[in-house]
Amino acid sequence: MQWTLVVPVKPLARAKSRLSDTADDGVRPGLALAFAQDTVAAALACPAVADVAVVTDDPRAGRALAAIGADIVAGEPGGGLNAALAHGAAVVRAARPECPVAALNADLPALRPAELARVLTAATQFPRAFLPDAAGIGTTVLAAAPGRELAPAFGTDSRARHRASGAVELRLGAVDSVRQDVDTGGDLRSALALGVGPRTAAVAARLLIAGQ
Protein backbone atom coordinates (compact mmCIF):
# COMPACT_ATOMS: atom_id res chain seq x y z
CA MET A 1 0.00 0.00 0.00
CA GLN A 2 1.39 3.38 -1.01
CA TRP A 3 0.42 6.58 0.73
CA THR A 4 -0.24 10.13 -0.33
CA LEU A 5 1.31 12.54 2.15
CA VAL A 6 -0.16 15.96 2.82
CA VAL A 7 2.49 18.44 3.96
CA PRO A 8 1.45 21.92 5.15
CA VAL A 9 3.86 24.82 4.58
CA LYS A 10 2.90 28.17 6.06
CA PRO A 11 4.04 31.48 4.51
CA LEU A 12 7.80 31.51 4.91
CA ALA A 13 7.89 35.04 6.29
CA ARG A 14 5.91 33.84 9.32
CA ALA A 15 7.54 30.45 9.74
CA LYS A 16 9.63 29.25 12.67
CA SER A 17 9.32 32.31 14.90
CA ARG A 18 10.50 30.22 17.88
CA LEU A 19 13.90 29.91 16.20
CA SER A 20 14.52 33.63 16.74
CA ASP A 21 17.26 32.81 19.28
CA THR A 22 19.11 30.85 16.60
CA ALA A 23 18.27 32.52 13.28
CA ASP A 24 17.30 36.13 12.65
CA ASP A 25 14.40 37.39 10.53
CA GLY A 26 16.51 37.40 7.39
CA VAL A 27 17.53 33.76 7.75
CA ARG A 28 14.43 32.02 9.11
CA PRO A 29 12.42 31.96 5.84
CA GLY A 30 15.27 30.24 4.04
CA LEU A 31 15.76 27.84 6.93
CA ALA A 32 12.06 26.95 6.99
CA LEU A 33 12.15 26.34 3.23
CA ALA A 34 15.24 24.14 3.61
CA PHE A 35 13.43 22.07 6.25
CA ALA A 36 10.48 21.61 3.92
CA GLN A 37 12.65 20.75 0.91
CA ASP A 38 14.61 18.11 2.80
CA THR A 39 11.41 16.70 4.32
CA VAL A 40 9.64 16.43 0.97
CA ALA A 41 12.69 15.01 -0.81
CA ALA A 42 13.05 12.28 1.81
CA ALA A 43 9.32 11.54 1.72
CA LEU A 44 9.35 11.15 -2.06
CA ALA A 45 12.26 8.72 -1.72
CA CYS A 46 10.26 6.53 0.66
CA PRO A 47 9.04 3.28 -0.96
CA ALA A 48 5.74 3.51 0.95
CA VAL A 49 4.92 6.93 -0.55
CA ALA A 50 3.19 7.36 -3.90
CA ASP A 51 3.17 11.15 -3.90
CA VAL A 52 3.31 14.27 -1.75
CA ALA A 53 0.76 17.08 -1.80
CA VAL A 54 2.11 20.32 -0.32
CA VAL A 55 -0.55 22.72 0.91
CA THR A 56 0.79 26.26 0.68
CA ASP A 57 -0.04 29.75 -0.52
CA ASP A 58 3.60 30.85 -0.46
CA PRO A 59 4.80 31.28 -4.08
CA ARG A 60 8.48 30.76 -3.26
CA ALA A 61 7.79 27.56 -1.31
CA GLY A 62 5.41 26.33 -4.00
CA ARG A 63 7.97 26.77 -6.78
CA ALA A 64 10.79 25.16 -4.80
CA LEU A 65 8.78 22.16 -3.67
CA ALA A 66 7.17 21.59 -7.07
CA ALA A 67 10.70 21.47 -8.51
CA ILE A 68 11.45 18.53 -6.20
CA GLY A 69 8.36 16.66 -7.39
CA ALA A 70 5.59 17.65 -4.96
CA ASP A 71 2.07 18.45 -6.09
CA ILE A 72 1.07 21.92 -4.89
CA VAL A 73 -2.38 22.53 -3.43
CA ALA A 74 -3.41 26.12 -2.73
CA GLY A 75 -4.21 26.51 0.95
CA GLU A 76 -7.24 27.87 2.73
CA PRO A 77 -6.19 31.46 3.50
CA GLY A 78 -6.64 32.29 7.17
CA GLY A 79 -7.99 28.85 8.00
CA GLY A 80 -5.01 27.67 9.99
CA LEU A 81 -3.04 24.44 10.00
CA ASN A 82 -5.86 21.96 10.54
CA ALA A 83 -8.05 23.58 7.91
CA ALA A 84 -5.15 23.44 5.45
CA LEU A 85 -4.59 19.75 6.15
CA ALA A 86 -8.28 18.90 5.87
CA HIS A 87 -8.43 20.85 2.60
CA GLY A 88 -5.36 19.07 1.23
CA ALA A 89 -6.72 15.67 2.20
CA ALA A 90 -10.07 16.47 0.57
CA VAL A 91 -8.36 17.47 -2.68
CA VAL A 92 -6.32 14.26 -2.67
CA ARG A 93 -9.32 12.07 -1.87
CA ALA A 94 -11.45 13.72 -4.57
CA ALA A 95 -8.93 12.52 -7.14
CA ARG A 96 -8.04 9.17 -5.52
CA PRO A 97 -10.68 8.13 -2.97
CA GLU A 98 -9.10 4.72 -2.48
CA CYS A 99 -5.72 6.00 -1.28
CA PRO A 100 -4.54 6.13 2.33
CA VAL A 101 -3.60 9.66 3.36
CA ALA A 102 -1.18 10.89 6.01
CA ALA A 103 -0.36 14.36 7.26
CA LEU A 104 3.38 14.91 7.67
CA ASN A 105 5.08 17.87 9.33
CA ALA A 106 7.20 20.04 7.04
CA ASP A 107 9.96 20.51 9.61
CA LEU A 108 11.59 17.08 9.66
CA PRO A 109 14.97 17.88 8.07
CA ALA A 110 16.60 14.66 9.33
CA LEU A 111 13.85 12.46 7.86
CA ARG A 112 15.00 9.03 6.68
CA PRO A 113 12.91 7.29 4.00
CA ALA A 114 13.31 3.85 5.59
CA GLU A 115 12.13 5.10 8.98
CA LEU A 116 9.13 6.82 7.42
CA ALA A 117 8.31 3.55 5.66
CA ARG A 118 8.28 1.76 9.02
CA VAL A 119 5.84 4.31 10.42
CA LEU A 120 3.48 4.14 7.44
CA THR A 121 3.59 0.34 7.35
CA ALA A 122 2.62 0.24 11.02
CA ALA A 123 -0.18 2.74 10.37
CA THR A 124 -1.80 0.43 7.79
CA GLN A 125 -3.02 -1.75 10.67
CA PHE A 126 -5.40 0.92 11.98
CA PRO A 127 -8.21 3.16 10.66
CA ARG A 128 -6.37 6.23 12.01
CA ALA A 129 -2.98 6.37 13.68
CA PHE A 130 -0.41 8.95 14.70
CA LEU A 131 3.22 9.26 15.72
CA PRO A 132 4.11 11.62 18.59
CA ASP A 133 7.00 14.02 18.24
CA ALA A 134 10.32 13.72 20.05
CA ALA A 135 9.10 15.97 22.85
CA GLY A 136 6.17 13.65 23.50
CA ILE A 137 3.63 16.47 23.29
CA GLY A 138 2.99 17.04 19.60
CA THR A 139 2.45 14.93 16.49
CA THR A 140 4.58 14.52 13.38
CA VAL A 141 2.48 12.00 11.40
CA LEU A 142 -1.30 11.47 11.34
CA ALA A 143 -2.50 8.67 9.06
CA ALA A 144 -5.95 7.67 7.81
CA ALA A 145 -6.93 4.53 5.93
CA PRO A 146 -9.04 4.70 2.75
CA GLY A 147 -12.55 5.83 3.55
CA ARG A 148 -11.54 7.37 6.88
CA GLU A 149 -11.44 11.08 7.56
CA LEU A 150 -8.02 12.46 8.47
CA ALA A 151 -9.59 14.68 11.19
CA PRO A 152 -6.39 16.61 12.03
CA ALA A 153 -6.06 18.12 15.51
CA PHE A 154 -2.58 19.62 15.32
CA GLY A 155 -1.55 22.46 17.61
CA THR A 156 -1.09 22.61 21.38
CA ASP A 157 -1.03 19.12 22.97
CA SER A 158 -1.86 17.43 19.68
CA ARG A 159 -0.65 14.06 20.99
CA ALA A 160 -3.41 14.08 23.60
CA ARG A 161 -5.92 15.51 21.15
CA HIS A 162 -5.26 12.89 18.49
CA ARG A 163 -5.45 10.12 21.08
CA ALA A 164 -8.75 11.52 22.36
CA SER A 165 -10.08 11.58 18.78
CA GLY A 166 -9.68 7.82 18.55
CA ALA A 167 -6.44 7.68 16.57
CA VAL A 168 -4.06 4.92 17.69
CA GLU A 169 -0.67 6.05 18.95
CA LEU A 170 2.15 4.25 17.17
CA ARG A 171 4.79 3.09 19.63
CA LEU A 172 7.82 2.40 17.49
CA GLY A 173 11.52 2.42 18.19
CA ALA A 174 14.26 3.48 15.81
CA VAL A 175 12.20 6.12 14.01
CA ASP A 176 13.88 9.14 15.59
CA SER A 177 14.16 10.99 12.29
CA VAL A 178 10.38 10.91 11.85
CA ARG A 179 9.78 12.25 15.35
CA GLN A 180 12.39 15.06 15.34
CA ASP A 181 10.55 18.17 14.26
CA VAL A 182 12.28 21.51 14.65
CA ASP A 183 10.68 24.41 16.50
CA THR A 184 13.55 25.64 18.69
CA GLY A 185 17.31 25.97 18.61
CA GLY A 186 17.56 22.85 20.77
CA ASP A 187 15.43 20.93 18.28
CA LEU A 188 17.70 22.05 15.46
CA ARG A 189 20.77 20.82 17.34
CA SER A 190 19.07 17.46 17.89
CA ALA A 191 18.21 17.20 14.19
CA LEU A 192 21.77 18.10 13.22
CA ALA A 193 23.02 15.32 15.51
CA LEU A 194 20.81 12.83 13.67
CA GLY A 195 22.05 14.13 10.32
CA VAL A 196 19.97 16.53 8.26
CA GLY A 197 19.38 16.80 4.53
CA PRO A 198 21.69 18.82 2.27
CA ARG A 199 19.64 22.02 2.12
CA THR A 200 19.26 22.30 5.88
CA ALA A 201 22.92 21.41 6.35
CA ALA A 202 23.96 24.26 4.05
CA VAL A 203 21.86 26.86 5.86
CA ALA A 204 22.87 25.55 9.29
CA ALA A 205 26.54 25.74 8.30
CA ARG A 206 26.09 29.45 7.53
CA LEU A 207 24.44 29.94 10.92
CA LEU A 208 27.29 28.22 12.69
CA ILE A 209 29.89 30.25 10.80
CA ALA A 210 28.07 33.47 11.62
CA GLY A 211 27.93 32.52 15.27
CA GLN A 212 31.66 31.95 15.61
matplotlib code that plots the C-alpha trace (Angstrom):
import matplotlib.pyplot as plt

x = [0.0, 1.4, 0.4, -0.2, 1.3, -0.2, 2.5, 1.4, 3.9, 2.9, 4.0, 7.8, 7.9, 5.9, 7.5, 9.6, 9.3, 10.5, 13.9, 14.5, 17.3, 19.1, 18.3, 17.3, 14.4, 16.5, 17.5, 14.4, 12.4, 15.3, 15.8, 12.1, 12.1, 15.2, 13.4, 10.5, 12.6, 14.6, 11.4, 9.6, 12.7, 13.0, 9.3, 9.3, 12.3, 10.3, 9.0, 5.7, 4.9, 3.2, 3.2, 3.3, 0.8, 2.1, -0.5, 0.8, 0.0, 3.6, 4.8, 8.5, 7.8, 5.4, 8.0, 10.8, 8.8, 7.2, 10.7, 11.4, 8.4, 5.6, 2.1, 1.1, -2.4, -3.4, -4.2, -7.2, -6.2, -6.6, -8.0, -5.0, -3.0, -5.9, -8.1, -5.1, -4.6, -8.3, -8.4, -5.4, -6.7, -10.1, -8.4, -6.3, -9.3, -11.4, -8.9, -8.0, -10.7, -9.1, -5.7, -4.5, -3.6, -1.2, -0.4, 3.4, 5.1, 7.2, 10.0, 11.6, 15.0, 16.6, 13.8, 15.0, 12.9, 13.3, 12.1, 9.1, 8.3, 8.3, 5.8, 3.5, 3.6, 2.6, -0.2, -1.8, -3.0, -5.4, -8.2, -6.4, -3.0, -0.4, 3.2, 4.1, 7.0, 10.3, 9.1, 6.2, 3.6, 3.0, 2.5, 4.6, 2.5, -1.3, -2.5, -5.9, -6.9, -9.0, -12.6, -11.5, -11.4, -8.0, -9.6, -6.4, -6.1, -2.6, -1.5, -1.1, -1.0, -1.9, -0.6, -3.4, -5.9, -5.3, -5.4, -8.8, -10.1, -9.7, -6.4, -4.1, -0.7, 2.1, 4.8, 7.8, 11.5, 14.3, 12.2, 13.9, 14.2, 10.4, 9.8, 12.4, 10.6, 12.3, 10.7, 13.6, 17.3, 17.6, 15.4, 17.7, 20.8, 19.1, 18.2, 21.8, 23.0, 20.8, 22.1, 20.0, 19.4, 21.7, 19.6, 19.3, 22.9, 24.0, 21.9, 22.9, 26.5, 26.1, 24.4, 27.3, 29.9, 28.1, 27.9, 31.7]
y = [0.0, 3.4, 6.6, 10.1, 12.5, 16.0, 18.4, 21.9, 24.8, 28.2, 31.5, 31.5, 35.0, 33.8, 30.5, 29.3, 32.3, 30.2, 29.9, 33.6, 32.8, 30.8, 32.5, 36.1, 37.4, 37.4, 33.8, 32.0, 32.0, 30.2, 27.8, 26.9, 26.3, 24.1, 22.1, 21.6, 20.8, 18.1, 16.7, 16.4, 15.0, 12.3, 11.5, 11.2, 8.7, 6.5, 3.3, 3.5, 6.9, 7.4, 11.2, 14.3, 17.1, 20.3, 22.7, 26.3, 29.7, 30.8, 31.3, 30.8, 27.6, 26.3, 26.8, 25.2, 22.2, 21.6, 21.5, 18.5, 16.7, 17.7, 18.4, 21.9, 22.5, 26.1, 26.5, 27.9, 31.5, 32.3, 28.9, 27.7, 24.4, 22.0, 23.6, 23.4, 19.7, 18.9, 20.8, 19.1, 15.7, 16.5, 17.5, 14.3, 12.1, 13.7, 12.5, 9.2, 8.1, 4.7, 6.0, 6.1, 9.7, 10.9, 14.4, 14.9, 17.9, 20.0, 20.5, 17.1, 17.9, 14.7, 12.5, 9.0, 7.3, 3.8, 5.1, 6.8, 3.5, 1.8, 4.3, 4.1, 0.3, 0.2, 2.7, 0.4, -1.8, 0.9, 3.2, 6.2, 6.4, 8.9, 9.3, 11.6, 14.0, 13.7, 16.0, 13.7, 16.5, 17.0, 14.9, 14.5, 12.0, 11.5, 8.7, 7.7, 4.5, 4.7, 5.8, 7.4, 11.1, 12.5, 14.7, 16.6, 18.1, 19.6, 22.5, 22.6, 19.1, 17.4, 14.1, 14.1, 15.5, 12.9, 10.1, 11.5, 11.6, 7.8, 7.7, 4.9, 6.1, 4.2, 3.1, 2.4, 2.4, 3.5, 6.1, 9.1, 11.0, 10.9, 12.3, 15.1, 18.2, 21.5, 24.4, 25.6, 26.0, 22.9, 20.9, 22.0, 20.8, 17.5, 17.2, 18.1, 15.3, 12.8, 14.1, 16.5, 16.8, 18.8, 22.0, 22.3, 21.4, 24.3, 26.9, 25.5, 25.7, 29.4, 29.9, 28.2, 30.3, 33.5, 32.5, 32.0]
z = [0.0, -1.0, 0.7, -0.3, 2.2, 2.8, 4.0, 5.2, 4.6, 6.1, 4.5, 4.9, 6.3, 9.3, 9.7, 12.7, 14.9, 17.9, 16.2, 16.7, 19.3, 16.6, 13.3, 12.6, 10.5, 7.4, 7.7, 9.1, 5.8, 4.0, 6.9, 7.0, 3.2, 3.6, 6.2, 3.9, 0.9, 2.8, 4.3, 1.0, -0.8, 1.8, 1.7, -2.1, -1.7, 0.7, -1.0, 0.9, -0.5, -3.9, -3.9, -1.8, -1.8, -0.3, 0.9, 0.7, -0.5, -0.5, -4.1, -3.3, -1.3, -4.0, -6.8, -4.8, -3.7, -7.1, -8.5, -6.2, -7.4, -5.0, -6.1, -4.9, -3.4, -2.7, 0.9, 2.7, 3.5, 7.2, 8.0, 10.0, 10.0, 10.5, 7.9, 5.5, 6.2, 5.9, 2.6, 1.2, 2.2, 0.6, -2.7, -2.7, -1.9, -4.6, -7.1, -5.5, -3.0, -2.5, -1.3, 2.3, 3.4, 6.0, 7.3, 7.7, 9.3, 7.0, 9.6, 9.7, 8.1, 9.3, 7.9, 6.7, 4.0, 5.6, 9.0, 7.4, 5.7, 9.0, 10.4, 7.4, 7.4, 11.0, 10.4, 7.8, 10.7, 12.0, 10.7, 12.0, 13.7, 14.7, 15.7, 18.6, 18.2, 20.1, 22.9, 23.5, 23.3, 19.6, 16.5, 13.4, 11.4, 11.3, 9.1, 7.8, 5.9, 2.8, 3.6, 6.9, 7.6, 8.5, 11.2, 12.0, 15.5, 15.3, 17.6, 21.4, 23.0, 19.7, 21.0, 23.6, 21.2, 18.5, 21.1, 22.4, 18.8, 18.6, 16.6, 17.7, 19.0, 17.2, 19.6, 17.5, 18.2, 15.8, 14.0, 15.6, 12.3, 11.8, 15.3, 15.3, 14.3, 14.6, 16.5, 18.7, 18.6, 20.8, 18.3, 15.5, 17.3, 17.9, 14.2, 13.2, 15.5, 13.7, 10.3, 8.3, 4.5, 2.3, 2.1, 5.9, 6.3, 4.0, 5.9, 9.3, 8.3, 7.5, 10.9, 12.7, 10.8, 11.6, 15.3, 15.6]

ax = plt.figure().add_subplot(projection="3d")
ax.plot(x, y, z, "-o")
ax.set_aspect("equal")
plt.show()
